[in-house]
Amino acid sequence: MTHILTTEDGKPLGTINMDAILARAVHLGFELAVFHDDPPQLDRLFAEALDELGSREYGYVVAAALRHVVENVFSPIIAIADEAGVGDSVHLGLVKAAQEAREVLTGDGSCVDIR
């Protein structure tokens, strides 16, 4: 599925091929899951994706890969934890970690400052 990107005033800016993004994201997402406990391999995967995709497509693919991992890798694991009777403690631990991470954020939340 191809979408047309527009400027704020509705002028065509370009197109985005969501099928291609999602296909690459699924591949990256599963690779990330495989190497979940190997930070150097995770760094390699992200670097290779950036080299392969370039900065314009990288963000779209990584965002879609994150969603893929949450929905198709992490959610089933949480379901298994629920069935084993430990899902509540896992969920509460995630809520606490999210709250602590939010407290660490400072400033206006900007991530990139290009001048």
Secondary structure, DSSP 8 states (H G I E B T S, - for coil): -EEEEE-TTS-EEEEEEHHHHHHHHHHHHHHHHHTTT-HHHHHHHHHHHHHHHHHHHHHHHHHHHHHHHIIIIIHHHHHHHHHTT-HHHHHHHHHHHHHHHHHH--TT-------
